[in-house]
């Protein structure tokens, strides 16, 4: 009987075990299936990243995203947007971004979420996207970066870039292709691989791509033809005279120019009487090639002295046909319209210029004209794809142009009668109010002013060599005394010429005053910079305070230098 009970109990336990095992297995399978279903609420993502180098010194990254279904559920919710990102330390170099799908632009906006590590961009789809079953959807995000390519030596360039896009969820894979202008001379072989004989294409494949990827890479290449070109500022000054003439001067500030032998300026349609100046004077007509069409293209061969320079200033002056850019609305109402950028052309200048940090435009109207809007306008961080126009309404009575000479003629006649009467009474002759403009004196002033700047630069260089003990104390004193004596003579000659040029008229007097003020500002900023360095060496200020002060004083000094360059270019223009 006891054996029978034991056998019955064993049989019962066996039956329970057989029931529990299948139940447990089914439950496990159900849980796994539920987890996979949960994972498929979002679509599967794969990314093709193309990294290219644009002449001028830009890096373009194009990401093509493919969204597909996990094929395990047909109940995924439609997608209305997607978030992409990049490392925050590249945000200062990001100058352009866009998103599109099948040629249609998508709305892309930055997300202000205070993330210290990433810059996030939200891409909105025009209608909800469903990727169930075999359906797929792809879209492209493009970025353009500046100042990520630097020249390490004469012909050696170093480029750094984000290797992967940063995403908020894992991607199935990311395939990266880096295309170089010439063969790569060096790159991290543990990250990038070469599959071509020319070494102009490097690859990286990772699967899966983890969310919040923060990996960068680099590559170096050697060439004598890759161009670095950074156009920092364009300042356009428009002068409208009462006799139907529009005169324009464009001032260009270029802060990087490597392997640049020719620069092409894109000017408005119908530009004529074109002249170009730099710090060394006016360019000959043989150094320019001009072609006309829907716009005016001026191809300039730059001087050897400017190639490889880090700070170049050029001035392009020209005239425009009056009725091409002035619209007459009534007998005294006019509108000036000039396009600043040429989006249909796709360039601001050549080499390819993707961005200009600052563009400013000002208009000077005929005397007697009343502007109906701002005569000055400014734009920051202008890309080549933007369409900028400068428009100004003004009122002007054309009779003013005829009235003013008549008025002056009457005044001159009256003045002549008065002078004649005084001469008759006193027998003395009167002195002229203003002297005639002497081009020779202007030319001599420019030469002496530029020589003064060169001597000041030599003295600064000499002081640096002395501080670093590169030259002996005796040699330093002797050479500095020679330079100071020459500088004293030049300063005396400049003072005399300055007074003579001021007598040419109010416009020249104003230029001399601005030159003097800018020169004083430069000297003051140099003293301030030297004082900051002294205080930092003594431990009176922190490294951060030193950096901020040097940036502030350096910017003020650069502004003053720009004023001097602008005035010298204007004076040189007087000589043509």
C-alpha positions as a Python dict, from the first residue, in 0.01 Angstrom:
ca = {
    (1, 'X'): (0, 0, 0),
    (2, 'X'): (285, 238, 93),
    (3, 'X'): (459, 165, -239),
    (4, 'X'): (142, 241, -429),
    (5, 'X'): (111, 584, -258),
    (6, 'X'): (471, 671, -340),
    (7, 'X'): (419, 563, -704),
    (8, 'X'): (102, 776, -725),
    (9, 'X'): (284, 1082, -587),
    (10, 'X'): (573, 1039, -837),
    (11, 'X'): (326, 1006, -1122),
    (12, 'X'): (148, 1326, -1012),
    (13, 'X'): (476, 1524, -994),
    (14, 'X'): (574, 1400, -1340),
    (15, 'X'): (242, 1509, -1488),
    (16, 'X'): (274, 1856, -1328),
    (17, 'X'): (625, 1897, -1465),
    (18, 'X'): (513, 1802, -1815),
    (19, 'X'): (234, 2062, -1793),
    (20, 'X'): (458, 2341, -1652),
    (21, 'X'): (745, 2307, -1905),
    (22, 'X'): (536, 2375, -2218),
    (23, 'X'): (356, 2654, -2038),
    (24, 'X'): (688, 2816, -1944),
    (25, 'X'): (822, 2776, -2298),
    (26, 'X'): (512, 2931, -2450),
    (27, 'X'): (530, 3216, -2201),
    (28, 'X'): (895, 3284, -2285),
    (29, 'X'): (819, 3287, -2655),
    (30, 'X'): (529, 3521, -2598),
    (31, 'X'): (749, 3760, -2396),
    (32, 'X'): (1020, 3761, -2666),
    (33, 'X'): (761, 3825, -2934),
    (34, 'X'): (613, 4111, -2730),
    (35, 'X'): (959, 4262, -2687),
    (36, 'X'): (1025, 4243, -3061),
    (37, 'X'): (688, 4399, -3128),
    (38, 'X'): (775, 4680, -2886),
    (39, 'X'): (1106, 4735, -3065),
    (40, 'X'): (922, 4776, -3394),
    (41, 'X'): (714, 5067, -3279),
    (42, 'X'): (991, 5276, -3445),
    (43, 'X'): (1114, 5195, -3796),
    (44, 'X'): (1449, 5040, -3877),
    (45, 'X'): (1708, 5307, -3972),
    (46, 'X'): (2011, 5280, -4199),
    (47, 'X'): (2243, 5567, -4298),
    (48, 'X'): (2471, 5637, -4594),
    (49, 'X'): (2711, 5924, -4508),
    (50, 'X'): (2914, 6101, -4782),
    (51, 'X'): (3192, 6341, -4675),
    (52, 'X'): (3344, 6567, -4940),
    (53, 'X'): (3592, 6856, -4953),
    (54, 'X'): (3489, 7172, -5139),
    (55, 'X'): (3746, 7404, -5293),
    (56, 'X'): (3760, 7716, -5081),
    (57, 'X'): (3808, 7515, -4763),
    (58, 'X'): (3465, 7371, -4681),
    (59, 'X'): (3349, 7022, -4584),
    (60, 'X'): (3011, 6900, -4706),
    (61, 'X'): (2844, 6604, -4535),
    (62, 'X'): (2539, 6439, -4689),
    (63, 'X'): (2342, 6180, -4491),
    (64, 'X'): (2082, 5965, -4668),
    (65, 'X'): (1845, 5796, -4424),
    (66, 'X'): (1642, 5487, -4518),
    (67, 'X'): (1345, 5407, -4297),
    (68, 'X'): (1197, 5059, -4326),
    (69, 'X'): (968, 4828, -4131),
    (70, 'X'): (1081, 4549, -3902),
    (71, 'X'): (833, 4326, -4093),
    (72, 'X'): (699, 4192, -3765),
    (73, 'X'): (403, 4420, -3716),
    (74, 'X'): (167, 4622, -3927),
    (75, 'X'): (60, 4840, -3637),
    (76, 'X'): (342, 5097, -3626),
    (77, 'X'): (227, 5454, -3574),
    (78, 'X'): (288, 5700, -3862),
    (79, 'X'): (599, 5919, -3826),
    (80, 'X'): (561, 6298, -3841),
    (81, 'X'): (921, 6401, -3768),
    (82, 'X'): (1274, 6275, -3715),
    (83, 'X'): (1557, 6414, -3499),
    (84, 'X'): (1922, 6418, -3608),
    (85, 'X'): (2220, 6571, -3432),
    (86, 'X'): (2590, 6645, -3433),
    (87, 'X'): (2853, 6705, -3171),
    (88, 'X'): (2820, 7048, -3009),
    (89, 'X'): (3186, 7135, -3072),
    (90, 'X'): (3111, 7140, -3448),
    (91, 'X'): (2813, 7375, -3415),
    (92, 'X'): (3037, 7683, -3445),
    (93, 'X'): (3164, 7554, -3781),
    (94, 'X'): (2819, 7465, -3917),
    (95, 'X'): (2727, 7733, -4171),
    (96, 'X'): (2446, 7563, -4362),
    (97, 'X'): (2207, 7270, -4330),
    (98, 'X'): (1904, 7149, -4522),
    (99, 'X'): (1680, 6846, -4556),
    (100, 'X'): (1492, 6709, -4856),
    (101, 'X'): (1307, 6405, -4985),
    (102, 'X'): (1266, 6328, -5356),
    (103, 'X'): (1364, 6685, -5443),
    (104, 'X'): (1113, 6838, -5200),
    (105, 'X'): (1251, 7061, -4924),
    (106, 'X'): (1173, 6955, -4568),
    (107, 'X'): (1141, 7190, -4273),
    (108, 'X'): (1445, 7157, -4047),
    (109, 'X'): (1478, 7355, -3725),
    (110, 'X'): (1720, 7346, -3430),
    (111, 'X'): (1585, 7219, -3099),
    (112, 'X'): (1655, 7440, -2798),
    (113, 'X'): (1686, 7173, -2529),
    (114, 'X'): (2005, 7287, -2356),
    (115, 'X'): (2208, 6976, -2441),
    (116, 'X'): (2575, 7046, -2369),
    (117, 'X'): (2704, 6765, -2589),
    (118, 'X'): (2489, 6772, -2904),
    (119, 'X'): (2313, 7010, -3139),
    (120, 'X'): (1977, 6856, -3232),
    (121, 'X'): (1781, 6932, -3550),
    (122, 'X'): (1417, 6842, -3594),
    (123, 'X'): (1303, 6740, -3944),
    (124, 'X'): (928, 6773, -4007),
    (125, 'X'): (764, 6566, -4279),
    (126, 'X'): (488, 6729, -4490),
    (127, 'X'): (257, 6438, -4410),
    (128, 'X'): (277, 6137, -4174),
    (129, 'X'): (509, 5862, -4301),
    (130, 'X'): (401, 5501, -4280),
    (131, 'X'): (665, 5230, -4327),
    (132, 'X'): (473, 4909, -4273),
    (133, 'X'): (530, 4585, -4457),
    (134, 'X'): (772, 4634, -4745),
    (135, 'X'): (725, 5012, -4757),
    (136, 'X'): (1034, 5236, -4719),
    (137, 'X'): (1098, 5608, -4697),
    (138, 'X'): (1425, 5796, -4753),
    (139, 'X'): (1532, 6154, -4696),
    (140, 'X'): (1860, 6344, -4711),
    (141, 'X'): (2021, 6586, -4469),
    (142, 'X'): (2311, 6804, -4591),
    (143, 'X'): (2559, 7005, -4385),
    (144, 'X'): (2833, 7250, -4482),
    (145, 'X'): (3116, 7325, -4237),
    (146, 'X'): (3384, 7593, -4250),
    (147, 'X'): (3729, 7615, -4087),
    (148, 'X'): (3765, 7239, -4043),
    (149, 'X'): (4045, 7226, -4303),
    (150, 'X'): (4371, 7392, -4204),
    (151, 'X'): (4708, 7417, -4372),
    (152, 'X'): (4977, 7255, -4157),
    (153, 'X'): (5263, 7347, -4390),
    (154, 'X'): (5310, 7474, -4745),
    (155, 'X'): (5114, 7200, -4921),
    (156, 'X'): (4996, 6980, -4632),
    (157, 'X'): (4632, 7010, -4523),
    (158, 'X'): (4464, 6859, -4217),
    (159, 'X'): (4086, 6803, -4206),
    (160, 'X'): (3873, 6697, -3909),
    (161, 'X'): (3507, 6594, -3922),
    (162, 'X'): (3230, 6408, -3734),
    (163, 'X'): (3247, 6046, -3847),
    (164, 'X'): (2886, 5948, -3774),
    (165, 'X'): (2555, 6128, -3733),
    (166, 'X'): (2426, 6148, -3376),
    (167, 'X'): (2084, 5985, -3338),
    (168, 'X'): (1846, 5936, -3047),
    (169, 'X'): (1810, 5562, -3117),
    (170, 'X'): (2029, 5290, -3264),
    (171, 'X'): (2058, 5259, -3641),
    (172, 'X'): (2087, 4929, -3825),
    (173, 'X'): (2413, 5042, -3986),
    (174, 'X'): (2608, 5348, -4106),
    (175, 'X'): (2823, 5337, -4419),
    (176, 'X'): (3069, 5628, -4445),
    (177, 'X'): (3256, 5734, -4762),
    (178, 'X'): (3519, 6010, -4747),
    (179, 'X'): (3612, 6154, -5088),
    (180, 'X'): (3934, 6356, -5108),
    (181, 'X'): (4057, 6596, -5380),
    (182, 'X'): (4388, 6406, -5396),
    (183, 'X'): (4537, 6093, -5241),
    (184, 'X'): (4531, 6079, -4862),
    (185, 'X'): (4878, 6100, -4711),
    (186, 'X'): (4773, 6007, -4358),
    (187, 'X'): (4460, 5888, -4177),
    (188, 'X'): (4368, 5672, -3874),
    (189, 'X'): (4382, 5321, -4020),
    (190, 'X'): (4198, 5173, -3724),
    (191, 'X'): (3894, 5383, -3824),
    (192, 'X'): (3917, 5440, -4200),
    (193, 'X'): (4014, 5192, -4472),
    (194, 'X'): (4115, 5237, -4833),
    (195, 'X'): (3971, 5025, -5116),
    (196, 'X'): (4106, 5218, -5417),
    (197, 'X'): (4443, 5242, -5585),
    (198, 'X'): (4429, 5622, -5583),
    (199, 'X'): (4367, 5655, -5205),
    (200, 'X'): (4111, 5928, -5281),
    (201, 'X'): (3823, 5740, -5116),
    (202, 'X'): (3824, 5613, -4759),
    (203, 'X'): (3555, 5402, -4595),
    (204, 'X'): (3408, 5308, -4261),
    (205, 'X'): (3122, 5067, -4193),
    (206, 'X'): (2967, 5010, -3855),
    (207, 'X'): (2667, 4797, -3756),
    (208, 'X'): (2478, 4873, -3551),
    (209, 'X'): (2535, 5247, -3509),
    (210, 'X'): (2483, 5320, -3142),
    (211, 'X'): (2267, 5612, -3040),
    (212, 'X'): (2438, 5938, -2935),
    (213, 'X'): (2747, 5860, -3141),
    (214, 'X'): (3027, 6109, -3064),
    (215, 'X'): (3319, 5988, -3275),
    (216, 'X'): (3533, 6219, -3493),
    (217, 'X'): (3799, 6135, -3746),
    (218, 'X'): (4061, 6313, -3954),
    (219, 'X'): (4260, 6289, -4273),
    (220, 'X'): (4562, 6466, -4421),
    (221, 'X'): (4646, 6527, -4785),
    (222, 'X'): (4918, 6710, -4972),
    (223, 'X'): (4855, 6927, -5278),
    (224, 'X'): (4954, 7260, -5430),
    (225, 'X'): (4616, 7325, -5592),
    (226, 'X'): (4359, 7292, -5311),
    (227, 'X'): (4233, 7640, -5226),
    (228, 'X'): (4154, 7797, -4891),
    (229, 'X'): (3952, 8114, -4928),
    (230, 'X'): (3760, 8290, -4652),
    (231, 'X'): (3570, 8606, -4739),
    (232, 'X'): (3500, 8772, -4405),
    (233, 'X'): (3325, 9092, -4508),
    (234, 'X'): (3180, 9275, -4808),
    (235, 'X'): (3094, 9642, -4773),
    (236, 'X'): (2904, 9794, -5064),
    (237, 'X'): (2877, 10173, -5095),
    (238, 'X'): (2634, 10311, -5354),
    (239, 'X'): (2642, 10675, -5464),
    (240, 'X'): (2361, 10817, -5679),
    (241, 'X'): (2434, 11154, -5839),
    (242, 'X'): (2169, 11393, -5976),
    (243, 'X'): (2277, 11343, -6338),
    (244, 'X'): (2174, 10981, -6381),
    (245, 'X'): (2485, 10797, -6264),
    (246, 'X'): (2521, 10520, -6005),
    (247, 'X'): (2873, 10468, -5871),
    (248, 'X'): (2944, 10163, -5653),
    (249, 'X'): (3250, 10058, -5454),
    (250, 'X'): (3268, 9707, -5304),
    (251, 'X'): (3524, 9654, -5028),
    (252, 'X'): (3630, 9292, -4970),
    (253, 'X'): (3809, 9167, -4659),
    (254, 'X'): (3967, 8825, -4714),
    (255, 'X'): (4115, 8654, -4408),
    (256, 'X'): (4250, 8338, -4573),
    (257, 'X'): (4394, 8299, -4920),
    (258, 'X'): (4594, 7981, -4992),
    (259, 'X'): (4681, 7865, -5346),
    (260, 'X'): (4470, 8149, -5485),
    (261, 'X'): (4592, 8285, -5817),
    (262, 'X'): (4266, 8421, -5953),
    (263, 'X'): (3959, 8569, -5788),
    (264, 'X'): (3630, 8611, -5970),
    (265, 'X'): (3395, 8885, -5855),
    (266, 'X'): (3026, 8860, -5941),
    (267, 'X'): (2894, 9212, -6005),
    (268, 'X'): (2546, 9331, -6106),
    (269, 'X'): (2436, 9326, -6469),
    (270, 'X'): (2565, 9617, -6679),
    (271, 'X'): (2858, 9708, -6451),
    (272, 'X'): (3102, 9936, -6633),
    (273, 'X'): (3415, 10149, -6571),
    (274, 'X'): (3548, 9867, -6351),
    (275, 'X'): (3863, 9930, -6145),
    (276, 'X'): (4022, 9711, -5874),
    (277, 'X'): (4263, 9822, -5602),
    (278, 'X'): (4460, 9658, -5325),
    (279, 'X'): (4716, 9786, -5076),
    (280, 'X'): (4976, 9807, -5354),
    (281, 'X'): (4768, 10017, -5590),
    (282, 'X'): (4546, 9981, -5892),
    (283, 'X'): (4538, 9669, -6112),
    (284, 'X'): (4607, 9705, -6480),
    (285, 'X'): (4334, 9631, -6731),
    (286, 'X'): (4545, 9341, -6862),
    (287, 'X'): (4515, 9172, -6520),
    (288, 'X'): (4135, 9156, -6548),
    (289, 'X'): (3900, 8960, -6769),
    (290, 'X'): (3541, 9088, -6786),
    (291, 'X'): (3239, 8906, -6926),
    (292, 'X'): (2885, 9044, -6940),
    (293, 'X'): (2551, 8864, -6932),
    (294, 'X'): (2277, 8832, -6671),
    (295, 'X'): (2551, 8941, -6434),
    (296, 'X'): (2903, 9080, -6471),
    (297, 'X'): (3191, 8843, -6404),
    (298, 'X'): (3532, 9000, -6334),
    (299, 'X'): (3822, 8754, -6330),
    (300, 'X'): (4126, 8903, -6153),
    (301, 'X'): (4482, 8769, -6151),
    (302, 'X'): (4606, 8858, -5803),
    (303, 'X'): (4955, 8984, -5733),
    (304, 'X'): (5221, 8738, -5621),
    (305, 'X'): (5258, 8943, -5302),
    (306, 'X'): (4904, 8856, -5195),
    (307, 'X'): (4915, 8480, -5253),
    (308, 'X'): (4916, 8296, -4924),
    (309, 'X'): (4828, 8612, -4728),
    (310, 'X'): (4612, 8593, -4417),
    (311, 'X'): (4456, 8938, -4444),
    (312, 'X'): (4384, 9088, -4785),
    (313, 'X'): (4168, 9390, -4863),
    (314, 'X'): (4046, 9467, -5213),
    (315, 'X'): (3822, 9741, -5351),
    (316, 'X'): (3620, 9703, -5671),
    (317, 'X'): (3465, 10022, -5811),
    (318, 'X'): (3221, 10039, -6102),
    (319, 'X'): (2922, 10223, -6241),
    (320, 'X'): (2571, 10093, -6310),
    (321, 'X'): (2312, 10202, -6568),
    (322, 'X'): (2068, 10434, -6390),
    (323, 'X'): (1734, 10311, -6524),
    (324, 'X'): (1832, 9944, -6483),
    (325, 'X'): (1830, 9984, -6105),
    (326, 'X'): (1618, 10294, -6042),
    (327, 'X'): (1240, 10276, -6087),
    (328, 'X'): (1051, 10604, -6124),
    (329, 'X'): (707, 10575, -5963),
    (330, 'X'): (598, 10936, -6009),
    (331, 'X'): (749, 11272, -6097),
    (332, 'X'): (947, 11276, -5768),
    (333, 'X'): (919, 10920, -5626),
    (334, 'X'): (1201, 10673, -5700),
    (335, 'X'): (1302, 10323, -5587),
    (336, 'X'): (1657, 10186, -5589),
    (337, 'X'): (1672, 9805, -5626),
    (338, 'X'): (2000, 9609, -5628),
    (339, 'X'): (2045, 9236, -5574),
    (340, 'X'): (2326, 9164, -5328),
    (341, 'X'): (2364, 8789, -5377),
    (342, 'X'): (2311, 8581, -5689),
    (343, 'X'): (2128, 8262, -5588),
    (344, 'X'): (2060, 8172, -5950),
    (345, 'X'): (2435, 8181, -6013),
    (346, 'X'): (2516, 7994, -5691),
    (347, 'X'): (2823, 8201, -5608),
    (348, 'X'): (2912, 8523, -5432),
    (349, 'X'): (3266, 8506, -5566),
    (350, 'X'): (3512, 8241, -5681),
    (351, 'X'): (3684, 8039, -5537),
    (352, 'X'): (3356, 7904, -5409),
    (353, 'X'): (3232, 8116, -5122),
    (354, 'X'): (2968, 7943, -4913),
    (355, 'X'): (2947, 8211, -4648),
    (356, 'X'): (3031, 8578, -4588),
    (357, 'X'): (3034, 8666, -4221),
    (358, 'X'): (2910, 9020, -4280),
    (359, 'X'): (2763, 9211, -4573),
    (360, 'X'): (2674, 9578, -4533),
    (361, 'X'): (2524, 9815, -4789),
    (362, 'X'): (2488, 10192, -4772),
    (363, 'X'): (2341, 10437, -5022),
    (364, 'X'): (2427, 10804, -5069),
    (365, 'X'): (2146, 10994, -5241),
    (366, 'X'): (2165, 11316, -5445),
    (367, 'X'): (2164, 11635, -5242),
    (368, 'X'): (1805, 11739, -5185),
    (369, 'X'): (1671, 11381, -5191),
    (370, 'X'): (1459, 11256, -4900),
    (371, 'X'): (1497, 10882, -4817),
    (372, 'X'): (1181, 10690, -4728),
    (373, 'X'): (1364, 10406, -4555),
    (374, 'X'): (1698, 10293, -4416),
    (375, 'X'): (1999, 10407, -4621),
    (376, 'X'): (2214, 10142, -4450),
    (377, 'X'): (2152, 9770, -4409),
    (378, 'X'): (2355, 9482, -4270),
    (379, 'X'): (2337, 9102, -4287),
    (380, 'X'): (2539, 8848, -4089),
    (381, 'X'): (2648, 8497, -4193),
    (382, 'X'): (2516, 8518, -4547),
    (383, 'X'): (2530, 8193, -4745),
    (384, 'X'): (2550, 8170, -5121),
    (385, 'X'): (2198, 8024, -5140),
    (386, 'X'): (2032, 8328, -4986),
    (387, 'X'): (1856, 8587, -5200),
    (388, 'X'): (1930, 8933, -5062),
    (389, 'X'): (1807, 9258, -5212),
    (390, 'X'): (1873, 9617, -5112),
    (391, 'X'): (1575, 9841, -5181),
    (392, 'X'): (1537, 10208, -5095),
    (393, 'X'): (1251, 10445, -5171),
    (394, 'X'): (1329, 10816, -5193),
    (395, 'X'): (1183, 11142, -5315),
    (396, 'X'): (1381, 11376, -5535),
    (397, 'X'): (1283, 11678, -5741),
    (398, 'X'): (1484, 11663, -6062),
    (399, 'X'): (1463, 12043, -6082),
    (400, 'X'): (1696, 12053, -5782),
    (401, 'X'): (1983, 11943, -6006),
    (402, 'X'): (1922, 12239, -6235),
    (403, 'X'): (1837, 12477, -5952),
    (404, 'X'): (2152, 12415, -5753),
    (405, 'X'): (2403, 12521, -6026),
    (406, 'X'): (2188, 12827, -6095),
    (407, 'X'): (2191, 12909, -5725),
    (408, 'X'): (2566, 12864, -5705),
    (409, 'X'): (2615, 13069, -6019),
    (410, 'X'): (2412, 13352, -5867),
    (411, 'X'): (2606, 13330, -5544),
    (412, 'X'): (2935, 13321, -5733),
    (413, 'X'): (2835, 13626, -5935),
    (414, 'X'): (2735, 13811, -5620),
    (415, 'X'): (3059, 13709, -5450),
    (416, 'X'): (3259, 13823, -5752),
    (417, 'X'): (3090, 14163, -5740),
    (418, 'X'): (3167, 14195, -5369),
    (419, 'X'): (3532, 14091, -5418),
    (420, 'X'): (3567, 14327, -5714),
    (421, 'X'): (3428, 14609, -5502),
    (422, 'X'): (3665, 14528, -5215),
    (423, 'X'): (3961, 14510, -5452),
    (424, 'X'): (3862, 14839, -5603),
    (425, 'X'): (3838, 14998, -5259),
    (426, 'X'): (4149, 14843, -5104),
    (427, 'X'): (4360, 14757, -5404),
    (428, 'X'): (4425, 14414, -5249),
    (429, 'X'): (4351, 14071, -5389),
    (430, 'X'): (4156, 13805, -5193),
    (431, 'X'): (4283, 13456, -5111),
    (432, 'X'): (4108, 13151, -5258),
    (433, 'X'): (3872, 12962, -5026),
    (434, 'X'): (4005, 12615, -5114),
    (435, 'X'): (4310, 12488, -5301),
    (436, 'X'): (4295, 12289, -5621),
    (437, 'X'): (4329, 11912, -5575),
    (438, 'X'): (4688, 11802, -5637),
    (439, 'X'): (4710, 11436, -5738),
    (440, 'X'): (5086, 11443, -5686),
    (441, 'X'): (5044, 11543, -5321),
    (442, 'X'): (4786, 11269, -5269),
    (443, 'X'): (5024, 11015, -5426),
    (444, 'X'): (5311, 11134, -5205),
    (445, 'X'): (5088, 11118, -4895),
    (446, 'X'): (4990, 10757, -4969),
    (447, 'X'): (5353, 10653, -5022),
    (448, 'X'): (5468, 10817, -4698),
    (449, 'X'): (5174, 10681, -4497),
    (450, 'X'): (5242, 10324, -4614),
    (451, 'X'): (5615, 10368, -4547),
    (452, 'X'): (5529, 10490, -4196),
    (453, 'X'): (5323, 10174, -4137),
    (454, 'X'): (5611, 9957, -4259),
    (455, 'X'): (5857, 10129, -4022),
    (456, 'X'): (5617, 10095, -3727),
    (457, 'X'): (5584, 9724, -3810),
    (458, 'X'): (5966, 9690, -3826),
    (459, 'X'): (5998, 9857, -3484),
    (460, 'X'): (5740, 9618, -3335),
    (461, 'X'): (5925, 9321, -3485),
    (462, 'X'): (6254, 9456, -3351),
    (463, 'X'): (6105, 9488, -3002),
    (464, 'X'): (5986, 9126, -3016),
    (465, 'X'): (6331, 9005, -3122),
    (466, 'X'): (6487, 9200, -2836),
    (467, 'X'): (6245, 9054, -2579),
    (468, 'X'): (6323, 8704, -2705),
    (469, 'X'): (6697, 8788, -2700),
    (470, 'X'): (6734, 8712, -3069),
    (471, 'X'): (6957, 9019, -3119),
    (472, 'X'): (7213, 9193, -2901),
    (473, 'X'): (7117, 9498, -2696),
    (474, 'X'): (7367, 9718, -2882),
    (475, 'X'): (7233, 9611, -3223),
    (476, 'X'): (6876, 9666, -3103),
    (477, 'X'): (6944, 10023, -2982),
    (478, 'X'): (7132, 10117, -3299),
    (479, 'X'): (6868, 9979, -3536),
    (480, 'X'): (6576, 10122, -3337),
    (481, 'X'): (6737, 10468, -3334),
    (482, 'X'): (6778, 10458, -3712),
    (483, 'X'): (6415, 10360, -3762),
    (484, 'X'): (6288, 10623, -3518),
    (485, 'X'): (6484, 10897, -3693),
    (486, 'X'): (6336, 10797, -4026),
    (487, 'X'): (5990, 10775, -3869),
    (488, 'X'): (6024, 11126, -3725),
    (489, 'X'): (6106, 11270, -4068),
    (490, 'X'): (5810, 11088, -4228),
    (491, 'X'): (5572, 11207, -3954),
    (492, 'X'): (5680, 11569, -4015),
    (493, 'X'): (5632, 11536, -4392),
    (494, 'X'): (5295, 11366, -4341),
    (495, 'X'): (5175, 11649, -4116),
    (496, 'X'): (5254, 11905, -4384),
    (497, 'X'): (5089, 11701, -4660),
    (498, 'X'): (4788, 11636, -4435),
    (499, 'X'): (4727, 12011, -4392),
    (500, 'X'): (4757, 12066, -4767),
    (501, 'X'): (4513, 11782, -4848),
    (502, 'X'): (4266, 11914, -4588),
    (503, 'X'): (4263, 12242, -4783),
    (504, 'X'): (4130, 12057, -5091),
    (505, 'X'): (3780, 12053, -4941),
    (506, 'X'): (3554, 11916, -4669),
    (507, 'X'): (3559, 11559, -4806),
    (508, 'X'): (3939, 11542, -4793),
    (509, 'X'): (3944, 11705, -4448),
    (510, 'X'): (3705, 11439, -4322),
    (511, 'X'): (3926, 11160, -4461),
    (512, 'X'): (4235, 11307, -4292),
    (513, 'X'): (4048, 11335, -3963),
    (514, 'X'): (3931, 10973, -3981),
    (515, 'X'): (4284, 10858, -4067),
    (516, 'X'): (4427, 11039, -3767),
    (517, 'X'): (4157, 10904, -3533),
    (518, 'X'): (4207, 10546, -3658),
    (519, 'X'): (4587, 10574, -3618),
    (520, 'X'): (4544, 10695, -3259),
    (521, 'X'): (4303, 10407, -3191),
    (522, 'X'): (4554, 10152, -3320),
    (523, 'X'): (4829, 10290, -3096),
    (524, 'X'): (4592, 10285, -2797),
    (525, 'X'): (4484, 9923, -2867),
    (526, 'X'): (4849, 9815, -2902),
    (527, 'X'): (4922, 9968, -2561),
    (528, 'X'): (4617, 9798, -2412),
    (529, 'X'): (4720, 9459, -2556),
    (530, 'X'): (5072, 9498, -2417),
    (531, 'X'): (4925, 9593, -2077),
    (532, 'X'): (4699, 9284, -2077),
    (533, 'X'): (4997, 9055, -2148),
    (534, 'X'): (5197, 9224, -1869),
    (535, 'X'): (4911, 9184, -1620),
    (536, 'X'): (4862, 8819, -1720),
    (537, 'X'): (5232, 8740, -1673),
    (538, 'X'): (5216, 8892, -1325),
    (539, 'X'): (4911, 8678, -1240),
    (540, 'X'): (4674, 8976, -1201),
    (541, 'X'): (4415, 8838, -1447),
    (542, 'X'): (4298, 8489, -1541),
    (543, 'X'): (4350, 8318, -1877),
    (544, 'X'): (3980, 8364, -1960),
    (545, 'X'): (3993, 8738, -1879),
    (546, 'X'): (4309, 8768, -2089),
    (547, 'X'): (4139, 8599, -2385),
    (548, 'X'): (3831, 8822, -2366),
    (549, 'X'): (4037, 9141, -2340),
    (550, 'X'): (4266, 9040, -2625),
    (551, 'X'): (3963, 8959, -2842),
    (552, 'X'): (3802, 9294, -2759),
    (553, 'X'): (4115, 9504, -2821),
    (554, 'X'): (4209, 9300, -3127),
    (555, 'X'): (3864, 9361, -3281),
    (556, 'X'): (3887, 9735, -3215),
    (557, 'X'): (4234, 9746, -3369),
    (558, 'X'): (4109, 9555, -3674),
    (559, 'X'): (3818, 9800, -3715),
    (560, 'X'): (4062, 10092, -3709),
    (561, 'X'): (4288, 9916, -3962),
    (562, 'X'): (3986, 9865, -4188),
    (563, 'X'): (3911, 10239, -4177),
    (564, 'X'): (4268, 10322, -4274),
    (565, 'X'): (4269, 10070, -4559),
    (566, 'X'): (3936, 10201, -4685),
    (567, 'X'): (4055, 10564, -4690),
    (568, 'X'): (4384, 10476, -4860),
    (569, 'X'): (4192, 10282, -5124),
    (570, 'X'): (3967, 10583, -5177),
    (571, 'X'): (4266, 10811, -5217),
    (572, 'X'): (4422, 10568, -5464),
    (573, 'X'): (4097, 10571, -5656),
    (574, 'X'): (4135, 10950, -5688),
    (575, 'X'): (4458, 10892, -5880),
    (576, 'X'): (4304, 10696, -6165),
}
